[in-house]
């Protein structure tokens, strides 16, 4: 092995350490997607009033905690007891449509939300949705 450092390498090193240019530390770079804070709430089994109250508190707390993405699981409504109430549509689940409507009609919550989108299949598919929060 050659342990001798060439004069050119010594000169390059001296030029580097005396230079005012700074090299960024690649270890400190954080990719946006790898550092995304996410929280999930499952609303299965809640009544509409309970779910709305729970989701409002959940969104406000997540915003205060600087969480960027929320996964809201409402379920698909397959097991809803809608047959007992003649005023509720038998074709539509209770929480799946009512919770997003509650959120979109609440000005306090919408002021903290950047975007609401459908969830990917691995996060609940049609029985869930994402909320992306604004930065506080």
N, C-alpha and C positions, 0 to 999 in steps of 0.2 A: 504494500500500500504506500501511496505517496502522501506523506503528511506535510509536505512543504507547500506553502501558500505562495502563489506567484505574485510578482510585483504588480501586475495588472489587477489581480483580485484585491490586493492591499489598497491600491489607489481607488478602486471602485468602492470599497468599504469606507474608506476615509471620506470620499465624496458623498456617500449616502448619509453617514452620521453627521456630517457638517451641513448638510442641506436643510433648508427651512421647510421643505415639503414634507408633509406628514402622510404616512401610509395608514389607511383605515384598517382597523382590526376586523377581519372577516368573521371572527368568532362572535362578535357582538351584534352582527346583523341579524335581525329577526324578521322572518317572513310573516307577512300579514296573516295568512291563513293558519299558520302554526300557532299563533298567539291569540286566536279569537276565543274570548270567553263565552261559554255557552251554558245555559241552564235549561232544564226541562221541567214541565209540569204536566201531570196526567189528570184529566178532569173526569175520568170514568167514575160513575156512581154519584156525581154531584147533581143537585137540582139546578135549574137554570139560575135562580137567585144566588145560590151558593157559588156556582161556577163564576158568575159575573163578579161577585165580591172578591173571590179568590184571585181571579185573573187581574183585576185592577191592582190589588196589593202586590201581586207577583211582578207585574210590569214596573210599578213605581219603585219597588225595592231593587229590582235588577238595574234600573236606570241609575239609581243612587250608587249601586255597587260597580258601575261602569262595565256592565255586561254588554256584549255587542250582539249576541244572537240568542233568541229564545225559541225553544221547540214546544209548541202547545199541542198536546194530544187530547183530542175531543172524543175520538172513537168515530165509528161510521154510523152509529145509531141503530145497528142491527138488533140490539137487545133492549132498546128503549121501550118503555111501557106506554106507548102512544095510543094503544087500543082503548085504554081506560078513559081517555079524554076526547070527547067528540069534537072539540075545538082545535085540536092539533092535527096537522097533516100526517097521514099514515105513510106518505112517501118520503117525507123529510125527517131527518133525525133532529132532536131538540138542540143539542149543543153544537153540532157540526156547523150549523148555519147561524145560530143565535149568538154564539160567542164572538165570531168575527164581526157580526153586525153591531153588537154592543161596543166593541172596541172602536170600530170606525165611526160610531155616533158619539163617542166620548172625546170631547176636545182636549181635555187634560192628557189623556193617553196618547192621542194622535200627535200632540205637540212633542212627544218624546220618541215617536216611531218614525224611522226612515222608510221602511218598506215591509209589506206583508206578502209572503209568497207561499205557494203550495210546498209541502214537505216531500222529500225524496222517499222512495219506498222503504229504505232502511231505517227511516225515522218515523214511520207510521203511514206513509203514503196519503191516501185520500182521507184518512182519519186523523190527520195532523196538519199543522201549518207552521211556518217560520215567521218570527217577528225580528226584524233587524232594527236595533235601537240607535238613535243619534248619539253622538258623543256629548257628554254633559259639559 
